[in-house]
Amino acid sequence: MDPLTLGSIVAIVTVGVLFSGISVAAGLLVVSGGFLIVFEGFSALSLMPEIFFGKLNNFALLSIPMFIIMGAAIASTRAGADLYEALERWLTRVPGGLVVSNLGACALFSAMSGSSPATCAAIGKMGIPEMRKRGYPDAVAAGSIAAGGTLGILIPPSVTMIVYGIATETSIGRLFLAGVVPGLMLVGLFMLWSLYSTWKSGDANVLRATTYSWRERFEILPRVIPFIAIILGVLYAMYGGIATPSETAAVGALLCLVIAMVIYKLWSPTKIWEVLRDSTKESVMILFIIGAAGVFSYMLSSLFITQSIAEWIGSLDVNRWVLMAMVNLFLLVAGFFLPPVAVILMAAPILLPIIITAGFDPIWFAVVLTINMEIGLISPPVGLNLYVINGIAPDIKLKTILVGSLPYVACMVVAIILLCLFPGLALWLPDMVMGPEL
């Protein structure tokens, strides 16, 4: 059978299996095993355990559970609420300042936790009721938090970037740095839209500000500064040549647990056990997907599907930007149905040779891919962040949340266009800190 035809069959079967409700990792293993048996016989199954565990035999993978523990420790405290309150007190005089403070809190909390759902839950529990109380429309209150939560997979330290680095054998340090400027740019675009929409509405209730004294503004800072200091310390240790990403992640996880116990009195063994239990569950889920995706990639390569797709796309007589537009469309559609980690592990090994052949930088492409995944987090039918917000504020209809998040989707599209026009937005910082790639 022609490899391209076989590839189409594999794609259709994979989508059907994943839509059946089976877990992503189990689905990939079932599809991989089934096609290997059909085309190479049962003897091919003997390689699956070796490939599965071989994919997990990577020292860099240790950073994933450590960064997840960091996020879980922060999410188990009032750090999100304190961060929100601190920014709200300092930005209260800005028109639309409450939305801006929520977006700023989302950016900072996502940098600390690296989790989009955790960011939505932590900031949304405080921010959405307060915005609604102040007269902000439900769509603005819910949509801004849903969009702000997506920043967790772009702003470092990002588990998604670690997964991309492992899947494509790309420097994780460079990937982290590449996400900084685009992440700040997205935050700026989100805030500009919020300021404009608030100014345009001219609603007196929305523009009304609560007055805080300087004492009230400063008294909240000691609760949030230690966590921000940890993030800065982790990044400094990583890029200052002091430690590897895995080592800095371990130290960061320990410090976050200590601060959670000291500042927020997280002394209860039950609470600490919950942090470790939830972190272990999420880590195992991600590592299971990584191993299964390795087997899936092996199946595609063994049946010459990956090579044939790369050759076919390489033979297309189209402008490289048309090719990039096609890749972005594919990523958008895939992000609508699958979690970011699954899309990266399944698509990156196939797309990377194509991207490099077309003359695009793999570090730059990681940022573009991640923003596409952010759009998927607030787009139906999966749209994880939409459902998290709906769980926080069940009286706000899912349609209202979606409508409120659409302007932020437009901001992400603008960010992708700007990255295409100015690749240096993603590449300048890595090249400055770590030197140009050879």
Secondary structure as GFF3:
##gff-version 3
##sequence-region A 1 438
A	DSSP	alpha_helix	3	19	.	.	.	ID=ss1
A	DSSP	alpha_helix	24	40	.	.	.	ID=ss2
A	DSSP	three_ten_helix	42	47	.	.	.	ID=ss3
A	DSSP	alpha_helix	48	55	.	.	.	ID=ss4
A	DSSP	three_ten_helix	59	62	.	.	.	ID=ss5
A	DSSP	alpha_helix	63	75	.	.	.	ID=ss6
A	DSSP	alpha_helix	79	90	.	.	.	ID=ss7
A	DSSP	alpha_helix	97	113	.	.	.	ID=ss8
A	DSSP	alpha_helix	116	133	.	.	.	ID=ss9
A	DSSP	alpha_helix	138	149	.	.	.	ID=ss10
A	DSSP	three_ten_helix	150	153	.	.	.	ID=ss11
A	DSSP	alpha_helix	159	168	.	.	.	ID=ss12
A	DSSP	alpha_helix	172	178	.	.	.	ID=ss13
A	DSSP	alpha_helix	180	201	.	.	.	ID=ss14
A	DSSP	alpha_helix	204	207	.	.	.	ID=ss15
A	DSSP	alpha_helix	214	219	.	.	.	ID=ss16
A	DSSP	alpha_helix	221	239	.	.	.	ID=ss17
A	DSSP	alpha_helix	245	263	.	.	.	ID=ss18
A	DSSP	alpha_helix	269	302	.	.	.	ID=ss19
A	DSSP	alpha_helix	305	315	.	.	.	ID=ss20
A	DSSP	alpha_helix	320	337	.	.	.	ID=ss21
A	DSSP	alpha_helix	340	357	.	.	.	ID=ss22
A	DSSP	alpha_helix	362	377	.	.	.	ID=ss23
A	DSSP	alpha_helix	384	392	.	.	.	ID=ss24
A	DSSP	alpha_helix	398	421	.	.	.	ID=ss25
A	DSSP	alpha_helix	424	434	.	.	.	ID=ss26
###
